[in-house]
Every structure is written in structure tokens, then in C-alpha cells.
Amino acid sequence: MDWPTLISNKRLGQELRHTERHDDRSEFKRDYDRLIFSAPFRRLQNKTQVFPLPGSIFVHNRLTHSLEVASVGMSLGSDVSRDIIRRDPALAGSLCEELGTIVSTACLAHDLGNPPFGHSGERAIQTFFSEGAGHQLETMLPPDVWQDLVHFEGNANAFRILTHRFSGRREGGFAMTYSTLASIVKYPYPSSAIPHVGKEKFGYFTSEADTYKKIASELGISPLTSNLSPLTYPRHPLVYLVEAADDICYEVMDIEDAHKLKLLSYEETRDLFLDFFEEDAQRAILERIEKEHITDENEQVVYMRAGVIGKLENECAAAFLRHEEEILAGTFQGSLIKHISLRQRKAYERCSNVAFSKIYRSKPVLDIELAGFHIMGTLLERMVDAILHPDRFYSQQLLCRVSSQYEINAPDLPTRVMAVVDFISGMTDVFALDFYQKINGTSLPIV
């Protein structure tokens, strides 16, 4: 892979169309703006990140998380862009100068396909088909579609949202640039490749496999093996920067949120954050906090958290540049966070261990996951039953509640099943709960 080919502002679905522009925005900035003003992005404000949606204490939701990841992604992309152009002056004046915007835009989109109720929502969709009432569909669906469903993945769903032609939507979905689209595909292979790659995640559904193949070909991303089916690809290099921005933000910000919710004491949080720095730097941070008269413990945590994010951003950018040759060759292994310096890596791992034991297994998190799992399973069961028996009165009433953008009345079953998944995975937590209560007769609309 080489940078001039990897960075393309050609748009999916508009390859042969000339569009007159009336402002000076780059095509990648247009991608960013399209996402910011889109309904799927706006709905992230009512989707769980880790903790239940806030009461009196505001914690992160999917929207605030995505905005923070985009901010870190902009820094990572800009730092890498500056240095690769310094190494290769021939890239000056090229589209490589816009890596920061591309990475930032991909960061905005990275959680777009996540269903309600966090990872519990993903798991609910998977197990509905593998263990629940949806298992009856296995013999009715093509094997590759079935694999998509039992391994349902938010990353693949984000790519689908951005590229799939739903009813009434123009070809190409959001008509994003090729490079932006490639930068969100963390696992560049379909679900049918899972047994070969040894991972449970995948990057695109069967319905979008040809789309990804087209994008990869345009950007000069060759399959890792040409004699196997399905094809697997190396990542677009910018995926590593998107992944790093996400890794930095969710781990660090979850620790801050846990402190706000009193799941972690101030002393525990302070020690976790200061561990990222050498002793001299730790003393300097505490002295600056005292000198600037930051007496509130929450504000002190914010100050230290900002330093940690800056440190990790610098470390990940440096790791990318050290391994640029391997990344372009498609031989780089692991994430950038696994290749930062030893002290920061150990401090990051300590945060991960604490997050797992004290945050992700905490009562409020488990409660929302259990409730969300049941709500998602019930919605799937009712909707799938409706598309299997569309002539029934109740089915017709239920299907009328689905927006016309979803192909819920398609003549073939696989398309109808995916329309159900599209509809339910696109819900916010609040909408899913409200819809669940209405179809169960426990809530009535008030006019």
C-alpha cells in the first residue's frame, strides 16, 4: 500500500457524477459535516456508552464519546500527517495533508452501528438468533446471512449504515469518500471468515461485501490471500489511528466517569492517572494543581485525565510512525496501544483491569445490560414473528410502525430479516424502552 493511492476523495455512488461545489470545504470535511448533521449520529445521544443514561450526574453516552474520540483522532491524524510529509516531501500538497480530518470523521462514525444498551444490545441480537426464538430461521436463510446474524457486530453495522442503499436512499448510502469508509473497517473481512481468522468480530455484512471489495480495489488494498474464499484484507492504515483514539478515550473516560459516580475513590483515580508519568512529572502535575488553586477533586481528576490523554496520543502517534513500513505492508500485528512505551502500557493495563472489575461488573452497569438484553430480545421476537406471518392482523399493525426507509415488506426473507435488525439496532435506548412498553400494553400514548 502507498499513501497517494490510499487517500482518495472519490465518493461511493457518485463516481461518474460531477457535482458543482459552492464553498471551499474539502471532500473529507464534507464527510465530517454529513455525519454531524445526520439522524443516525444524532441518535447516539440516547444510546448507552457504559453507564445508564444520566440522572443528576452526567456521564458519557455514545454521542459525547464519539465527539471526544474524533477530537483525539484529529490530533493523531494531524501529527502523523505532518511527520510522513516531513519524511517524504513529495507528499506535500497532496491529500495526505488531510489525514487529521479523515481520521476524525471516521471516529465520528465508529459507533454509528451500535444498537441500544451498549454491548448488551449486540449480545442480545446475536443470542436471539443463536439461542433464542430466532434460531428457527437458520434453515430459511443463506449460510452467510445466518453467520452475519449470529455474530452481529456494531462495526459491520456502521459500514452498512454508511454504504447500504435502504429504501428511498440513493445508491452509496451517505455517499462518503472511499478513504473515510475504509478507515472505519476495523476487521476487513466478512463473518464467514471468522473461523479462518480466529476472531469473533468482522467488518461488513454479506450485503456489503462487494462494496468493501470495490473500495479496497480503488485504494490499492490487496487481499492477504487470493486463493481463499472469503477474502480477507489488511487494514487501511488509518484504521489504526481510529482504533487508538477509541482505545484512549473509552478507557480513560470510563475511569473519570467511575470517579464521578463514586465507584472509584479520588485516591484510586489519582493513582491510576499519575501512573502514566515518571515521578518527576507526577510531582510537577500535583504542584501545578496546587499552584492553580484547583481544590475540587473532580476538577483535579479532569486535569490529570487531560494529561493522560495527551501522553497516550503522543505515544500512539509515535508508535504508528515507528511501524509505518509494517502497517503499509499489511504485516503489523495488534493495536497501537500495544506498542507504546512500557510504563504507559502497564498503566493502561492497570486501568483496564480496574475498569473490568469495578466498572463493567458494577451493579448499575449490569442492571442496564440485563434490562436491555430482555427488551432487545422481546422486540426481535415480535418483529421477526411479524415478518414470518405478515398476513396476521397483529403483524400488519406492528409492521405499520416501521419507517418506510426499511425494506420490511421486501419479497425475500433475508432482506426482511435484515430490515428488522436495521430497525431495532437503530433505536435509541429510550425509544426501544418506549416501543417495548407499548407492544406489551404497559404504556399508552397520551395525546
VMD Tcl script that draws the C-alpha trace (Angstrom):
set ca {
  {0.00 0.00 0.00}
  {1.14 3.57 -0.64}
  {-0.22 6.87 0.64}
  {-1.11 8.57 -2.68}
  {-3.38 5.64 -3.60}
  {-4.77 5.11 -0.09}
  {-6.06 8.67 0.20}
  {-8.86 9.21 -2.31}
  {-11.66 11.76 -2.24}
  {-13.79 9.80 -4.72}
  {-17.30 9.23 -3.36}
  {-19.10 5.91 -3.22}
  {-22.12 6.01 -5.53}
  {-21.03 9.24 -7.22}
  {-18.04 8.01 -9.19}
  {-19.38 9.23 -12.54}
  {-21.25 12.26 -11.27}
  {-19.86 15.78 -11.31}
  {-21.18 17.96 -8.52}
  {-20.62 21.70 -8.58}
  {-19.26 23.00 -5.26}
  {-20.13 26.41 -3.84}
  {-17.68 26.60 -0.93}
  {-14.08 25.79 -0.10}
  {-14.64 22.69 2.06}
  {-12.58 19.66 1.16}
  {-14.41 16.44 0.32}
  {-13.25 14.99 3.64}
  {-14.65 17.98 5.53}
  {-17.93 17.37 3.69}
  {-17.88 13.81 5.05}
  {-17.46 15.21 8.55}
  {-20.34 17.64 8.13}
  {-22.65 14.99 6.67}
  {-22.13 12.84 9.74}
  {-22.54 15.66 12.26}
  {-25.92 16.62 10.80}
  {-27.18 13.07 10.22}
  {-30.01 11.39 12.15}
  {-28.01 8.21 12.99}
  {-25.28 10.36 14.56}
  {-27.80 12.48 16.47}
  {-29.42 9.34 17.89}
  {-26.15 8.46 19.63}
  {-27.04 10.99 22.34}
  {-29.61 8.50 23.65}
  {-27.51 5.35 23.42}
  {-25.64 3.89 26.37}
  {-21.85 4.05 26.37}
  {-21.15 2.13 29.60}
  {-23.22 3.61 32.39}
  {-27.01 4.08 32.30}
  {-28.18 7.34 30.75}
  {-27.63 10.12 33.28}
  {-29.78 11.28 36.11}
  {-28.32 14.04 38.25}
  {-24.72 13.12 37.32}
  {-23.81 13.39 33.65}
  {-21.68 10.58 32.27}
  {-20.74 9.70 28.73}
  {-23.19 8.48 26.15}
  {-22.32 7.30 22.65}
  {-22.51 10.84 21.27}
  {-20.17 12.52 23.74}
  {-17.81 9.55 23.46}
  {-17.76 9.80 19.65}
  {-17.06 13.55 19.76}
  {-14.14 13.02 22.16}
  {-12.75 10.18 20.05}
  {-13.00 12.45 16.99}
  {-11.03 15.15 18.81}
  {-8.21 12.75 19.71}
  {-8.38 11.28 16.18}
  {-7.85 14.73 14.68}
  {-4.68 15.15 16.75}
  {-3.40 11.68 15.85}
  {-4.07 12.12 12.13}
  {-2.56 15.61 12.03}
  {0.59 14.53 13.90}
  {1.10 11.52 11.63}
  {0.40 13.58 8.51}
  {2.97 16.19 9.48}
  {5.68 13.60 10.05}
  {5.09 11.40 7.00}
  {5.20 14.54 4.81}
  {8.43 15.56 6.55}
  {9.85 12.12 5.71}
  {8.59 12.25 2.12}
  {8.36 15.86 0.88}
  {6.78 14.62 -2.37}
  {3.55 14.19 -0.39}
  {3.40 17.93 0.40}
  {0.34 19.50 -1.20}
  {-1.34 16.11 -1.60}
  {-4.47 14.76 0.07}
  {-2.20 13.31 2.76}
  {-2.34 16.73 4.40}
  {-5.93 15.91 5.36}
  {-5.30 12.77 7.39}
  {-6.49 14.54 10.53}
  {-9.90 15.29 9.02}
  {-10.27 11.75 7.63}
  {-9.40 10.10 10.94}
  {-11.63 12.49 12.88}
  {-14.57 11.76 10.56}
  {-14.07 8.01 10.83}
  {-14.01 8.41 14.61}
  {-17.38 10.15 14.49}
  {-18.75 7.15 12.59}
  {-17.08 4.33 14.51}
  {-20.04 3.70 16.87}
  {-22.80 4.57 14.42}
  {-23.91 0.94 14.13}
  {-24.07 0.11 17.82}
  {-27.54 -0.97 18.97}
  {-29.26 0.29 22.15}
  {-27.96 -0.68 25.61}
  {-24.27 -0.91 24.78}
  {-22.58 -4.25 24.23}
  {-25.55 -5.98 25.82}
  {-27.59 -4.94 22.78}
  {-25.08 -6.57 20.45}
  {-25.13 -9.73 22.51}
  {-28.93 -9.75 22.59}
  {-29.11 -9.72 18.79}
  {-26.50 -12.48 18.49}
  {-28.13 -14.79 21.01}
  {-31.66 -14.20 19.75}
  {-30.60 -15.97 16.57}
  {-28.11 -18.46 18.02}
  {-30.05 -19.49 21.16}
  {-33.46 -17.83 21.14}
  {-36.63 -17.81 19.06}
  {-34.70 -16.63 16.01}
  {-32.90 -19.97 15.75}
  {-35.80 -21.27 13.66}
  {-34.55 -19.07 10.81}
  {-31.28 -20.95 10.36}
  {-32.66 -23.30 7.69}
  {-34.56 -20.47 5.97}
  {-31.60 -18.17 5.37}
  {-28.40 -18.46 3.29}
  {-25.44 -19.62 5.44}
  {-23.52 -16.36 5.04}
  {-26.52 -14.26 6.14}
  {-27.01 -16.56 9.12}
  {-23.38 -16.04 10.13}
  {-23.92 -12.27 9.94}
  {-26.81 -12.55 12.38}
  {-25.33 -14.90 14.99}
  {-22.15 -12.79 15.03}
  {-23.91 -9.41 14.73}
  {-21.29 -6.71 15.03}
  {-21.68 -2.96 15.55}
  {-18.63 -2.23 13.40}
  {-20.15 -4.04 10.42}
  {-23.46 -2.30 11.05}
  {-21.78 1.12 10.91}
  {-20.35 0.29 7.49}
  {-23.82 -0.87 6.40}
  {-25.46 2.36 7.56}
  {-22.94 4.44 5.62}
  {-22.99 2.42 2.41}
  {-26.21 0.43 2.08}
  {-28.99 1.56 -0.20}
  {-32.06 1.39 2.02}
  {-35.48 2.08 0.52}
  {-35.65 5.59 -0.85}
  {-31.97 6.28 -0.24}
  {-29.62 6.97 -3.11}
  {-27.02 4.41 -4.09}
  {-23.98 4.58 -1.88}
  {-25.80 5.35 1.34}
  {-24.24 8.54 2.70}
  {-22.05 8.79 -0.44}
  {-18.92 9.13 1.68}
  {-15.38 9.20 0.29}
  {-13.60 5.90 -0.19}
  {-10.85 6.70 2.31}
  {-13.27 7.68 5.08}
  {-15.25 4.48 4.59}
  {-12.14 2.27 4.59}
  {-10.91 3.95 7.78}
  {-13.81 2.63 9.87}
  {-13.46 -1.03 8.85}
  {-11.58 -2.44 11.81}
  {-11.98 -6.07 10.73}
  {-11.68 -6.14 6.91}
  {-13.36 -9.46 6.21}
  {-16.92 -10.89 6.30}
  {-18.42 -13.03 9.06}
  {-17.79 -16.20 7.03}
  {-14.04 -15.62 7.53}
  {-14.33 -15.80 11.34}
  {-13.25 -19.49 11.54}
  {-10.13 -18.67 9.49}
  {-9.01 -15.54 11.35}
  {-9.70 -16.77 14.88}
  {-11.67 -13.69 15.95}
  {-15.34 -13.23 16.78}
  {-15.62 -9.84 15.08}
  {-15.96 -8.90 11.41}
  {-16.14 -5.74 9.35}
  {-19.01 -5.94 6.89}
  {-22.17 -7.93 6.27}
  {-22.66 -10.16 3.24}
  {-24.87 -7.46 1.70}
  {-21.92 -5.01 1.70}
  {-19.11 -7.43 0.75}
  {-18.95 -6.25 -2.87}
  {-18.95 -2.63 -1.70}
  {-15.90 -3.19 0.50}
  {-14.16 -5.11 -2.29}
  {-14.74 -2.14 -4.60}
  {-13.36 0.32 -2.04}
  {-10.31 -1.83 -1.31}
  {-9.54 -2.17 -5.01}
  {-9.83 1.58 -5.55}
  {-7.44 2.30 -2.65}
  {-4.86 -0.33 -3.62}
  {-5.59 -2.65 -0.67}
  {-4.91 -6.18 -1.94}
  {-6.33 -9.32 -0.28}
  {-3.96 -11.05 2.11}
  {-4.60 -14.33 0.28}
  {-6.00 -14.55 -3.23}
  {-6.69 -18.28 -3.29}
  {-9.09 -18.44 -0.32}
  {-12.74 -17.60 -0.07}
  {-13.86 -15.46 1.59}
  {-11.20 -12.83 1.01}
  {-9.51 -11.15 3.95}
  {-7.70 -7.82 3.65}
  {-5.11 -5.88 5.63}
  {-6.50 -2.81 7.38}
  {-6.37 0.61 5.80}
  {-3.54 2.27 7.78}
  {-5.80 4.98 9.19}
  {-7.88 2.32 10.95}
  {-5.04 2.01 13.47}
  {-5.36 5.70 14.35}
  {-9.16 5.48 14.69}
  {-8.75 2.43 16.92}
  {-6.11 4.19 19.03}
  {-8.32 7.26 19.56}
  {-11.15 4.96 20.69}
  {-8.85 2.93 22.97}
  {-7.54 6.10 24.61}
  {-10.92 7.70 25.19}
  {-13.05 4.84 26.41}
  {-10.52 3.57 28.92}
  {-9.55 6.93 30.35}
  {-13.02 8.48 30.29}
  {-14.61 5.41 31.90}
  {-12.24 5.88 34.84}
  {-13.27 9.54 35.15}
  {-16.98 8.63 34.98}
  {-16.48 5.95 37.61}
  {-14.99 8.57 39.92}
  {-17.98 10.88 39.37}
  {-20.33 8.02 40.23}
  {-18.21 7.15 43.31}
  {-17.38 3.68 42.05}
  {-13.73 4.70 42.42}
  {-12.33 6.88 45.21}
  {-10.36 10.02 44.46}
  {-7.18 8.30 45.68}
  {-7.71 5.31 43.38}
  {-8.40 7.54 40.38}
  {-5.45 9.85 41.10}
  {-3.04 6.92 41.39}
  {-4.29 5.32 38.17}
  {-3.75 8.54 36.22}
  {-0.43 9.52 37.78}
  {0.98 6.05 36.99}
  {1.25 7.12 33.35}
  {4.02 9.58 34.28}
  {7.54 9.38 35.68}
  {7.98 10.52 39.29}
  {9.29 13.96 38.34}
  {6.32 14.54 36.04}
  {3.93 13.32 38.76}
  {5.31 15.89 41.20}
  {5.08 18.61 38.56}
  {1.41 17.79 37.87}
  {0.50 17.91 41.57}
  {2.43 21.16 42.01}
  {0.59 22.77 39.07}
  {-2.75 21.67 40.53}
  {-1.81 23.33 43.83}
  {-0.38 26.44 42.15}
  {-3.53 26.92 40.07}
  {-5.69 26.51 43.19}
  {-7.66 23.55 41.80}
  {-9.23 22.38 45.04}
  {-12.26 20.44 43.75}
  {-11.40 16.74 43.43}
  {-13.47 16.32 40.27}
  {-11.56 19.16 38.63}
  {-8.24 17.67 39.74}
  {-9.25 14.40 38.09}
  {-10.14 16.31 34.90}
  {-6.72 17.99 34.94}
  {-4.88 14.69 35.33}
  {-7.09 12.97 32.75}
  {-6.23 15.64 30.17}
  {-2.53 14.95 30.75}
  {-3.04 11.21 30.33}
  {-4.88 11.63 27.03}
  {-2.15 13.94 25.73}
  {0.52 11.46 26.75}
  {-1.23 8.49 25.12}
  {-1.93 10.46 21.94}
  {1.77 11.28 21.57}
  {2.74 7.67 22.30}
  {0.31 6.21 19.74}
  {1.35 8.66 17.02}
  {4.99 7.75 17.66}
  {4.15 4.03 17.55}
  {2.43 4.48 14.19}
  {5.42 6.28 12.72}
  {7.86 3.66 14.08}
  {5.85 0.90 12.44}
  {4.74 2.76 9.30}
  {6.55 0.37 6.97}
  {4.88 -2.71 8.53}
  {1.49 -1.00 8.54}
  {1.75 -0.16 4.83}
  {2.93 -3.71 4.12}
  {-0.08 -5.14 5.96}
  {2.12 -7.12 8.37}
  {1.67 -5.04 11.54}
  {0.16 -7.04 14.39}
  {-2.05 -5.78 17.21}
  {-3.20 -2.28 18.08}
  {-1.04 0.82 18.53}
  {-1.81 0.88 22.25}
  {0.03 -2.46 22.49}
  {3.17 -0.83 21.06}
  {3.54 2.22 23.28}
  {6.35 2.51 25.85}
  {6.40 0.06 28.74}
  {5.39 2.46 31.52}
  {2.34 3.79 29.66}
  {1.34 0.31 28.52}
  {1.41 -1.03 32.09}
  {-0.55 1.99 33.37}
  {-3.12 1.46 30.62}
  {-3.43 -2.23 31.53}
  {-3.99 -1.30 35.18}
  {-6.84 0.98 34.11}
  {-8.28 -1.87 32.02}
  {-8.15 -4.30 34.94}
  {-9.78 -1.84 37.33}
  {-12.45 -0.97 34.74}
  {-13.32 -4.64 34.29}
  {-13.53 -5.45 37.98}
  {-15.07 -2.25 39.38}
  {-16.93 -0.66 36.47}
  {-18.12 -3.17 33.89}
  {-19.27 -5.55 36.64}
  {-20.81 -2.84 38.81}
  {-24.50 -3.00 39.74}
  {-25.73 -0.04 37.62}
  {-23.94 -1.35 34.53}
  {-25.19 -4.92 35.00}
  {-28.73 -3.69 35.67}
  {-28.94 -1.77 32.38}
  {-27.39 -4.68 30.48}
  {-29.87 -7.18 31.92}
  {-32.85 -4.94 31.20}
  {-31.56 -4.08 27.73}
  {-30.98 -7.73 26.89}
  {-34.61 -8.59 27.71}
  {-36.01 -5.56 25.86}
  {-34.00 -6.28 22.70}
  {-34.91 -9.97 22.74}
  {-38.62 -9.19 23.06}
  {-38.56 -6.63 20.23}
  {-36.73 -9.05 17.94}
  {-39.13 -11.88 18.74}
  {-42.23 -9.80 18.00}
  {-40.84 -8.25 14.82}
  {-39.44 -11.47 13.37}
  {-42.74 -13.22 14.03}
  {-44.48 -10.39 12.18}
  {-42.36 -10.73 9.04}
  {-42.78 -14.51 9.09}
  {-46.58 -14.16 9.28}
  {-47.33 -10.81 7.61}
  {-50.97 -11.73 6.85}
  {-51.94 -11.78 10.53}
  {-53.77 -8.72 11.87}
  {-51.29 -8.09 14.70}
  {-48.37 -8.45 12.30}
  {-49.83 -5.86 9.96}
  {-50.36 -3.43 12.84}
  {-46.82 -3.93 14.07}
  {-45.20 -3.61 10.65}
  {-47.03 -0.33 10.08}
  {-44.92 1.10 12.92}
  {-41.74 0.62 10.89}
  {-40.46 3.59 8.89}
  {-40.70 3.29 5.11}
  {-36.92 3.61 4.83}
  {-36.59 -0.01 5.95}
  {-37.34 -2.79 3.47}
  {-39.65 -4.54 5.91}
  {-42.05 -5.69 3.16}
  {-39.41 -6.96 0.74}
  {-40.38 -10.14 -1.14}
  {-37.39 -12.16 0.13}
  {-36.93 -13.24 3.74}
  {-33.21 -12.33 4.15}
  {-33.92 -8.71 3.24}
  {-36.88 -8.57 5.64}
  {-34.83 -10.06 8.48}
  {-32.03 -7.55 7.93}
  {-34.66 -4.77 7.84}
  {-35.81 -5.87 11.30}
  {-32.22 -5.78 12.55}
  {-31.69 -2.37 10.92}
  {-34.84 -1.01 12.56}
  {-34.12 -2.30 16.07}
  {-30.37 -1.67 16.10}
  {-31.02 1.92 15.03}
  {-33.23 2.63 18.03}
  {-32.11 4.74 20.96}
  {-32.34 3.26 24.45}
  {-35.34 5.47 25.23}
  {-37.18 4.60 22.02}
  {-36.51 0.87 22.48}
  {-37.90 1.01 26.03}
  {-40.95 3.01 24.91}
  {-41.66 0.67 21.98}
  {-41.25 -2.35 24.26}
  {-43.75 -0.93 26.77}
  {-46.30 -0.10 24.07}
  {-46.28 -3.50 22.38}
  {-46.58 -5.14 25.80}
  {-49.53 -2.93 26.74}
  {-47.81 -1.40 29.77}
  {-47.71 2.10 28.31}
  {-50.27 4.01 26.28}
  {-49.67 7.14 24.24}
  {-51.07 10.35 25.73}
  {-52.44 12.70 23.10}
}
mol new
graphics top color blue
foreach p $ca { graphics top sphere $p radius 0.5 }
foreach p [lrange $ca 0 end-1] q [lrange $ca 1 end] { graphics top cylinder $p $q radius 0.2 }
display resetview
